Amino acid sequence: MHSVVVSSIIFVSVFAAAILGMIVRVPESHIGSEAKEVVRLSTGLVATMAALVLGMLVSSAKASYDARKNEVAEMSYDVVAINRLLAKYGPETAGIRAEFRQLVEAGLDRIWPNQASRQAELRPSDYGESLIDQIELLAPTNDRQAVAKAQALSMVIALRQTQWLLFLKAEQNAVPLPLLLVLAAWLAAIFLSFGLFAAPNSTTIATLALSAIAVSSAIFIILEMYTPFSGVLRIPPTPILEAVKQMGR
């Protein structure tokens, strides 16, 4: 919802700037070849800076989105590996495995809620600590069980760390408001210059409207990729679902 509001505000701002330019219009006495060249060069400079910033933001947002997607896949692998290590330990871990599966299913419902009215909650629950305590209480009777316990405990701790890092990164990865305001101001200035020399007809207005939609949709995509667990570009829970399926075998 946040990305929709912000991109809508930017669309209205830049399109209104173009309409304002059409209303103001440049006096005929000021429209000379030199004046047009100055405006063209100035607009080109601002447009270049805006394009560079937009490209930087898209690249950064895409990298952040791909990193979160890879982390989900890695957590899915860890879930399957931990379950297999506990099964390898022996029947003594049946209760721990059942509780571990419940924790995974609860996390799945917390991050990817079935109800549209619920918000995704990335903050890990405290129940994972009890799982660590139960694994620590295991008393291996041979080297095989000792190795399985050590590996499972290490992977559970690493999984908890990954969950917390996922939560903290999601809280911090946002476009800085000053940068967004400066970018919006640049885009508004560009569209204002377009309107100053544009003929106020339906074709021109439609073209400027489409251009405003294009730049505002770019902002929308950037903001959506910074919130990969909600909105339109939500990361699918397919890897976690497959991990839960593997745990049931």
C-alpha positions in Angstrom: 0.0 0.0 0.0 2.9 2.3 0.8 4.4 1.9 -2.6 1.0 2.6 -4.3 0.6 5.8 -2.4 4.1 7.1 -3.0 4.1 6.2 -6.7 0.6 7.9 -7.1 1.9 11.0 -5.4 4.9 11.1 -7.8 2.6 10.6 -10.8 0.3 13.5 -9.7 3.3 15.7 -9.0 5.1 15.3 -12.3 2.0 15.3 -14.4 0.8 18.5 -12.6 4.1 20.1 -13.3 3.7 19.4 -17.0 0.2 20.9 -17.0 1.5 23.9 -15.0 4.1 24.4 -17.7 1.4 24.4 -20.4 -0.6 26.9 -18.5 2.3 29.2 -17.8 3.7 28.9 -21.3 6.9 30.7 -22.4 6.2 34.1 -23.9 6.9 34.4 -27.7 9.6 37.0 -27.1 11.5 34.5 -25.0 11.4 31.7 -27.5 14.6 32.0 -29.4 17.1 29.5 -30.6 19.5 30.4 -27.8 16.8 30.1 -25.1 15.6 26.8 -26.5 19.2 25.5 -26.5 19.7 26.5 -22.9 16.4 24.9 -21.8 17.3 21.8 -23.8 20.7 21.5 -22.3 19.5 22.1 -18.7 16.7 19.6 -19.1 19.1 17.1 -20.6 21.4 17.5 -17.6 18.6 17.0 -15.0 17.2 14.1 -17.0 20.6 12.4 -17.1 21.0 12.7 -13.3 17.4 11.4 -12.8 18.1 8.5 -15.1 21.3 7.6 -13.2 19.6 7.7 -9.9 16.6 5.7 -11.1 19.0 3.1 -12.6 21.0 3.0 -9.3 17.8 2.5 -7.3 16.5 -0.2 -9.6 19.8 -2.1 -9.5 20.0 -1.8 -5.7 16.4 -2.9 -5.2 16.8 -5.8 -7.5 20.0 -6.9 -5.7 18.1 -6.7 -2.4 15.1 -8.6 -3.7 17.3 -11.4 -5.1 19.3 -11.6 -1.9 16.1 -12.1 0.1 14.9 -14.7 -2.4 18.2 -16.6 -2.1 18.0 -16.5 1.7 14.5 -18.1 1.6 15.9 -20.9 -0.5 18.8 -21.3 1.8 16.5 -21.5 4.8 14.5 -24.1 3.1 17.6 -26.2 2.5 18.6 -25.8 6.2 15.1 -26.9 7.3 15.4 -30.2 5.3 19.0 -30.8 6.4 18.2 -30.3 10.1 15.2 -32.6 9.9 17.4 -35.3 8.3 20.1 -34.9 10.9 17.6 -35.3 13.7 16.2 -38.4 12.0 19.7 -39.7 11.6 20.3 -39.3 15.3 17.6 -41.9 16.1 14.0 -42.3 17.3 14.8 -40.2 20.4 14.3 -37.1 18.3 10.8 -37.9 17.1 9.3 -35.3 19.5 11.9 -32.7 18.5 11.2 -33.3 14.8 7.5 -32.9 15.3 7.9 -29.6 17.2 10.4 -28.4 14.6 7.9 -29.1 11.8 5.2 -27.1 13.8 7.7 -24.2 14.1 8.3 -24.2 10.4 4.6 -24.3 9.6 3.9 -21.5 12.1 6.7 -19.4 10.5 5.2 -20.1 7.0 1.8 -18.9 8.2 3.5 -15.9 9.9 5.5 -14.7 6.8 3.0 -15.8 4.2 -0.5 -15.5 5.9 -3.4 -17.0 4.1 -5.7 -14.2 5.1 -5.3 -11.0 3.0 -6.1 -8.9 6.1 -3.1 -10.1 7.9 0.3 -8.5 7.5 3.5 -10.5 7.0 5.5 -10.8 10.3 9.2 -11.4 9.7 10.3 -11.2 13.3 11.3 -14.7 14.5 9.3 -16.2 17.3 10.9 -17.1 20.6 9.9 -20.8 20.3 13.0 -21.5 18.3 15.1 -21.1 21.4 13.3 -24.0 23.1 14.2 -26.2 20.1 17.9 -25.3 20.6 17.5 -26.2 24.3 16.0 -29.6 23.5 18.8 -30.5 21.1 21.4 -29.5 23.7 19.7 -31.9 26.2 20.2 -34.9 23.9 22.7 -37.4 25.3 24.5 -39.2 22.4 25.5 -42.8 23.1 27.9 -43.1 20.1 30.0 -41.1 17.8 27.4 -41.1 15.1 24.8 -39.5 17.3 27.4 -37.0 18.7 28.2 -35.8 15.1 24.5 -35.6 14.2 23.7 -33.6 17.3 26.6 -31.2 16.8 25.7 -30.6 13.1 22.0 -30.2 13.8 22.6 -27.8 16.7 25.0 -25.7 14.6 22.5 -25.5 11.7 19.6 -24.6 14.0 21.6 -21.7 15.4 22.7 -20.6 11.9 19.0 -20.8 10.8 18.0 -18.6 13.7 20.7 -16.1 12.8 19.5 -16.0 9.1 15.9 -15.4 10.3 17.0 -12.5 12.4 19.1 -11.0 9.6 16.2 -11.4 7.2 14.0 -9.5 9.6 16.6 -6.7 10.3 17.4 -6.2 6.7 13.8 -6.0 5.7 13.4 -3.3 8.3 16.3 -1.2 7.0 16.2 -1.7 3.3 14.1 1.3 2.2 14.7 4.2 -0.2 15.8 7.2 1.9 13.1 9.9 2.0 15.5 12.8 1.1 16.7 10.9 -2.0 13.1 10.2 -3.0 12.1 13.8 -2.6 15.1 15.0 -4.7 14.3 12.5 -7.4 10.7 13.6 -7.4 11.8 17.3 -7.7 14.0 16.5 -10.6 11.3 14.7 -12.4 8.8 17.5 -11.8 11.4 20.0 -13.2 11.8 17.9 -16.3 8.1 17.6 -16.9 7.7 21.4 -16.2 10.2 22.1 -19.0 8.3 19.8 -21.3 5.1 21.6 -20.7 6.6 25.1 -21.2 7.2 24.4 -24.9 4.4 21.9 -25.6 1.2 22.7 -27.4 -1.8 22.2 -25.1 -3.7 19.5 -27.1 -5.0 16.0 -26.3 -2.0 14.2 -28.0 0.5 16.1 -26.0 -1.4 15.7 -22.7 -1.8 11.9 -23.4 1.9 11.6 -24.1 2.9 13.4 -21.0 0.5 11.3 -18.9 2.0 8.1 -20.3 5.5 9.4 -19.5 4.4 10.3 -16.0 2.9 6.8 -15.5 6.2 5.3 -16.7 8.4 7.1 -14.2 6.0 6.6 -11.3 5.7 2.9 -12.1 9.5 2.7 -11.9 9.3 4.1 -8.4 6.5 1.6 -7.6 8.7 -1.3 -8.7 11.6 -0.1 -6.7 9.6 0.2 -3.5 7.9 -3.1 -4.1 11.2 -4.9 -4.5 12.3 -3.5 -1.1 9.2 -5.2 0.5 9.5 -8.7 -1.0 7.2 -10.4 1.6 4.2 -8.2 0.8 2.6 -6.5 -2.2 2.7 -7.3 -5.8 6.3 -8.7 -6.1 6.0 -10.9 -3.0 8.5 -13.8 -2.9 6.6 -17.1 -3.2 6.7 -19.6 -0.4 7.4 -22.5 -2.8 10.8 -23.5 -1.3 9.4 -23.6 2.3 6.4 -25.6 1.2 8.6 -28.1 -0.5 10.7 -28.3 2.7 7.6 -29.0 4.8 6.6 -31.7 2.3 10.1 -33.3 2.7 9.8 -33.2 6.5 6.6 -35.2 6.3 8.2 -38.1 4.4 
